[in-house]
Amino acid sequence: MPDPLPPPFSPPYAPDDATIAGRLRHDARLGAEAEARVDRTATRLIEAIRANDDPLGGVEDMLREFALSTKEGLALMVLAEALLRVPDARTADQFIEDKLGQGDFVNHETKSSAFLVNASAWALGVSARVIQPGETPQGTIGRLTKRLGAPAVRAATRQAMRLMGSHFVLGETIEAALARAQSHASRGSRYSFDMLGEGARTADDASRYFESYARAIEAIGKAAGNHPLPDRPGISVKLSALHPRFEAVSHARVMNELVPQLIDLARRAKAYDLNFTVDAEEADRLELSLDVIAAAFADPSLAGWNGFGLAIQAYQKRATAVIDYVDALTRALDRRMMVRLVKGAYWDTELKRAQERGLPDYPVFTRKAMTDLNYVACARKLLALRPRLFPQFATHNALTVATILELSGDPTSFEFQRLHGMGEALYAQLGQDRPEIAHRTYAPVGSHRDLLAYLVRRLLENGANSSFVALAADNRVSITDLLRRPAEIIGHDGNASHAGIPLPVDLYRPQRANSHGIELGERAGLRALTSAIAAARKTAPGTAATSTTEQADAAVAAARQGFRAWNSTPAAQRAAILDKAADLLEQRRAHFLALLQGEGGKTIDDALSEVREAIDFCRYYAALGQKLFGKGETMPGPTGESNVLELHGRGAFVAISPWNFPLAIFLGQVTAALMAGNAVIAKPAEQTPRIAAEAVALLHQAGVPQTALHLVQGDGAVGAALVKHPAIAGVVFTGSTEVARSINRTLAAKDGPIVPLIAETGGINAMIVDATALPEQVADDVVTSAFRSAGQRCSALRLLFVQDDVADRMIEMIAGAARELKIGDPADVSTHIGPVIDAEAKQRLDAHIARMKQQARVHLAGEAPAGTFVAPHIFELSAASELREEVFGPIMCIRDRREEVFGPILHVVRYRAERLGDVLAAIEATGFGLTLGIHSRIDDTIEQVIDRLQVGNIYVNRNMIGAVVGVQPFGGHGLSGTGPKAGGPHYLTRFATEQTITINTAAAGGNAALMAGVE
Ligand SMILES: Cc1cc2nc3c(=O)[nH]c(=O)nc-3n(C[C@H](O)[C@H](O)[C@H](O)COP(=O)(O)OP(=O)(O)OC[C@H]3O[C@@H](n4cnc5c(N)ncnc54)[C@H](O)[C@@H]3O)c2cc1C
């Protein structure tokens, strides 16, 4: 009777390193004799690597020649990443010049005898010699054409890149790869073919990848020969290539659509009895991957086949749990599985993601020795589970290999794996010493364009200081050092995490704690959160009453009264109250999430980011305020006198906030004004009164006196009454430029003191994408920037300029990716786009869409469900000579009001590379300057754009929304706002008055201090 199927995989996502270290160090022990044998084997392998004189050269030789710690190495990496995808000569020339100018390729003396390295170095040197640093592209091209011809330089550099790339892929097509593999077959190598490419962004991409896998399986199968498994070739597939939304929040859809596809491919592999391995990807996709794998693997049509497999990453803290899960699965189904153990390829990405998400800890280890230790522990576990599991140890580390050899016993019941172009010397030596042990080569197949991205990842991974390949390539590192055991390097459990890598929560220490986030890819956490939100929804507050003008006046009067006491409350105490508010927000997160979803129409991701931003504002201003408003600043001056500059509140400050960030912007304004010592009259948007009321209640609960903070609800008329009030000491406003102007005029028209206006207004935010950009990255960033939050962010992308040489492909991918977004109820975790704020907003947007459909080329016209939903739209405008009128006119004029289109509508314009200057001039001419995106690999271009445009927030090669408090202080120039930036170091002082106190300390009887100090 087989065991029951295991429950879905759900162990703790990011447990504490020290606890794991205790277990691993204990398990890692070998006897003294065994350790001595490991030393001997590893030494022999390392000596073989060092003695290697491969006439072609592999990654190791490339690293020896162009280390990533050198300028040449880095320039080469960027060049390799992008050059082959640049279609136009002009951009290619600019790019080549930019990168070759960054390193000293001319005087680079080749150390290697490897052909590949030499040829690359030579081609780069020749190219660099013709390009003199400091020349303008035009000048260079001119000179080149005369001397050598730009096409020749371009060709030489491209050839160098191709040469590098071709060495690390087995073939551009599966047929070519098979032919090359067959020529090695005599050496007894096994292969696993990998079809290169980035993950699918569109449904078309996914079906293309499916077809390419299916065709490859057919071709591999036909050429597979007669040996039984495991001695048969295989294929590795990436789930992210087979589905455009391979993400935890789209779980149901992924299970419905992807599982049948995976079963289909697996059946084809079964027909030829191949090894079929599902690659391991990012940590947040692990649970989802295992659900998909389990569902496919359990399909009865796959019974009786032992080739199905998956990869497990030892750098993940959940690796042993994955082995337990797979073991349980195979026992329940009474099947066998092949399991590839790797260390993991996305380490840097994992760290960044965990930090951005504010997770309690990392899902991966932060010390390499812990990964190595875990690798051995996992290897032991896998070896013990033979023959149900067939272990495949993928590593290029001689010590890891030697340790496994010591643990493994029966040599036919496992295999080693390596990447094509790597570990050749190591496995050649092993093949000589232990011919009975098999090894399989993971062989990438694909076009030159795709392979370079792959190569770059390999170079990056292996160029790291801690990488075994890099250390083994460095003769200065002794073999004794290479043989140091991971357990010894860790020493004790307290050393298990990297001292230089703070936990995500400590990222901003000592200034403040980071706000806590959750990983949506962890089902336990997500489930707990959604149940808490559902429970909170039941207790959501009712409607909030609108204030009258009299009540508004009364609030100002009351605030004036409350001001004195609050202003004289010590800054440390005010800060403590804000810190308390942050803690309360964290405790009552579910309550605010429910409100943000209910009243603000926010998706779970958006709502979570907003609560986190609100928490960050409280803590950031508290930390900053303590410094600024604590002790006064002593100024220099003559003896006998003390001079101190102090900051204080101004009085009753009016804070008027918008509906699009009803918690974060609301609290950001209010807490800044409070921290500076002001009493505050807060007027939220009339669309989101309940969130504001709850936020104010929370601040009062945290300790802000009732007299210091007053809430006034209502529409623009109430706001106008507050602004007009003669007794207010300042206004902080976020909203449209029109309303900001009107506030400014009202303030200016009043007699009495001139008070400050801090206004953050809108923008016509543009992104510029040139031909060196990576389409997949652009698609992700454009979709996020233009459509997330239904485009209702001030920072959202409205106008995309794409270089015409790549525009067709880029626009198609962006539109295809946008088509995959789910529009609907924001309370459903799988929703990507919720409603727009109200019927009026929808009406305005619909009218704009209708007009655009007449005037522009439609690339995407999504369909929205009934209600206040607006689907993503993409319109292409023609870039006529009068760019401003043609392009910016339609975007800014809705119903004859100069107003931004505040919704999920993207406008695209193509530009010719030589017209970039016109594009910049046109953006500048709008007068707005809030956010700007640039996607380019050419540093010169990036600099040119940054120098030219006065824009508040510029984002290079990433999306352009989601500014983080204290990290990307936010706010624009020109028509986009007055500054200072919210969440930045200069914000609080604008809410303050300054006072200098000068005391003549010598007045009573002379300068005693001076006299006492003189000899
Ligand atoms: C056949 C094959 C298939 C592969 N398939 C996959 C796959 O499906 N999914 C995948 O993710 N990778 C895959 N890889 C890539 C693999 O993860 C790396 O090549 C491997 O990690 C390199 O390990 P090593 O033992 O050769 O080198 P080593 O130099 O011993 O180890 C390097 C690895 O250590 C880890 N590391 C580095 N620094 C730290 C640190 N500070 N803290 C914690 N860990 C650290 C990283 O995982 C890094 O890659 C595959 C590799 C091979 C050979």
The ligand as an SDF file (V2000), in Angstrom:
LIG
                    3D

 53 58  0  0  0  0  0  0  0  0999 V2000
   24.3070   20.9000  -14.5720 C   0  0  0  0  0  0  0  0  0  0  0  0
   23.9340   22.1590  -13.8860 C   0  0  0  0  0  0  0  0  0  0  0  0
   22.5980   22.5120  -13.8250 C   0  0  0  0  0  0  0  0  0  0  0  0
   22.2250   23.6610  -13.1270 C   0  0  0  0  0  0  0  0  0  0  0  0
   20.8860   23.9610  -12.9730 N   0  0  0  0  0  0  0  0  0  0  0  0
   20.5270   24.9680  -12.1490 C   0  0  0  0  0  0  0  0  0  0  0  0
   19.1870   25.2060  -11.7990 C   0  0  0  0  0  0  0  0  0  0  0  0
   18.2730   24.5280  -12.2410 O   0  0  0  0  0  0  0  0  0  0  0  0
   18.8960   26.2320  -10.9680 N   0  0  0  0  0  0  0  0  0  0  0  0
   19.8800   27.0120  -10.4220 C   0  0  0  0  0  0  0  0  0  0  0  0
   19.5630   27.9050   -9.6390 O   0  0  0  0  0  0  0  0  0  0  0  0
   21.1540   26.8180  -10.7500 N   0  0  0  0  0  0  0  0  0  0  0  0
   21.5120   25.8170  -11.5870 C   0  0  0  0  0  0  0  0  0  0  0  0
   22.8210   25.6190  -11.8940 N   0  0  0  0  0  0  0  0  0  0  0  0
   23.8100   26.6690  -11.5740 C   0  0  0  0  0  0  0  0  0  0  0  0
   24.4490   26.3580  -10.2880 C   0  0  0  0  0  0  0  0  0  0  0  0
   23.6200   26.8220   -9.2590 O   0  0  0  0  0  0  0  0  0  0  0  0
   25.8070   27.0130  -10.1840 C   0  0  0  0  0  0  0  0  0  0  0  0
   26.5440   26.6730  -11.2940 O   0  0  0  0  0  0  0  0  0  0  0  0
   26.4670   26.4750   -8.9630 C   0  0  0  0  0  0  0  0  0  0  0  0
   25.8910   27.1180   -7.8590 O   0  0  0  0  0  0  0  0  0  0  0  0
   27.9300   26.6290   -8.9360 C   0  0  0  0  0  0  0  0  0  0  0  0
   28.3570   25.8520   -7.8360 O   0  0  0  0  0  0  0  0  0  0  0  0
   29.8000   25.1990   -7.7500 P   0  0  0  0  0  0  0  0  0  0  0  0
   29.7490   24.1190   -6.7460 O   0  0  0  0  0  0  0  0  0  0  0  0
   30.2250   24.8460   -9.1120 O   0  0  0  0  0  0  0  0  0  0  0  0
   30.6910   26.4220   -7.3300 O   0  0  0  0  0  0  0  0  0  0  0  0
   31.0380   27.0870   -5.9180 P   0  0  0  0  0  0  0  0  0  0  0  0
   31.9750   28.1770   -6.2430 O   0  0  0  0  0  0  0  0  0  0  0  0
   31.4720   26.0970   -4.9240 O   0  0  0  0  0  0  0  0  0  0  0  0
   29.6650   27.6760   -5.4520 O   0  0  0  0  0  0  0  0  0  0  0  0
   29.1370   28.8780   -5.9490 C   0  0  0  0  0  0  0  0  0  0  0  0
   27.7370   28.9940   -5.4210 C   0  0  0  0  0  0  0  0  0  0  0  0
   27.7170   29.2170   -4.0320 O   0  0  0  0  0  0  0  0  0  0  0  0
   26.5800   29.9720   -3.6890 C   0  0  0  0  0  0  0  0  0  0  0  0
   27.0320   31.1850   -2.9890 N   0  0  0  0  0  0  0  0  0  0  0  0
   27.9480   32.0940   -3.3860 C   0  0  0  0  0  0  0  0  0  0  0  0
   28.1000   33.0570   -2.4740 N   0  0  0  0  0  0  0  0  0  0  0  0
   27.2740   32.7530   -1.4660 C   0  0  0  0  0  0  0  0  0  0  0  0
   26.9780   33.3610   -0.2180 C   0  0  0  0  0  0  0  0  0  0  0  0
   27.6050   34.4760    0.2100 N   0  0  0  0  0  0  0  0  0  0  0  0
   26.0530   32.7810    0.5790 N   0  0  0  0  0  0  0  0  0  0  0  0
   25.4320   31.6490    0.2180 C   0  0  0  0  0  0  0  0  0  0  0  0
   25.6760   31.0270   -0.9520 N   0  0  0  0  0  0  0  0  0  0  0  0
   26.5810   31.5710   -1.7850 C   0  0  0  0  0  0  0  0  0  0  0  0
   25.8690   30.2900   -4.9720 C   0  0  0  0  0  0  0  0  0  0  0  0
   24.8730   29.3220   -5.1670 O   0  0  0  0  0  0  0  0  0  0  0  0
   26.9510   30.1490   -5.9970 C   0  0  0  0  0  0  0  0  0  0  0  0
   26.4250   29.8730   -7.2590 O   0  0  0  0  0  0  0  0  0  0  0  0
   23.2090   24.4630  -12.5590 C   0  0  0  0  0  0  0  0  0  0  0  0
   24.5540   24.1110  -12.6460 C   0  0  0  0  0  0  0  0  0  0  0  0
   24.9150   22.9540  -13.2860 C   0  0  0  0  0  0  0  0  0  0  0  0
   26.3480   22.5700  -13.3050 C   0  0  0  0  0  0  0  0  0  0  0  0
  1  2  1  0
  2  3  1  0
  2 52  2  0
  3  4  2  0
  4  5  1  0
  4 50  1  0
  5  6  2  0
  6  7  1  0
  6 13  1  0
  7  8  2  0
  7  9  1  0
  9 10  1  0
 10 11  2  0
 10 12  1  0
 12 13  2  0
 13 14  1  0
 14 15  1  0
 14 50  1  0
 15 16  1  0
 16 17  1  0
 16 18  1  0
 18 19  1  0
 18 20  1  0
 20 21  1  0
 20 22  1  0
 22 23  1  0
 23 24  1  0
 24 25  2  0
 24 26  1  0
 24 27  1  0
 27 28  1  0
 28 29  2  0
 28 30  1  0
 28 31  1  0
 31 32  1  0
 32 33  1  0
 33 34  1  0
 33 48  1  0
 34 35  1  0
 35 36  1  0
 35 46  1  0
 36 37  1  0
 36 45  1  0
 37 38  2  0
 38 39  1  0
 39 40  1  0
 39 45  2  0
 40 41  1  0
 40 42  2  0
 42 43  1  0
 43 44  2  0
 44 45  1  0
 46 47  1  0
 46 48  1  0
 48 49  1  0
 50 51  2  0
 51 52  1  0
 52 53  1  0
M  END
$$$$
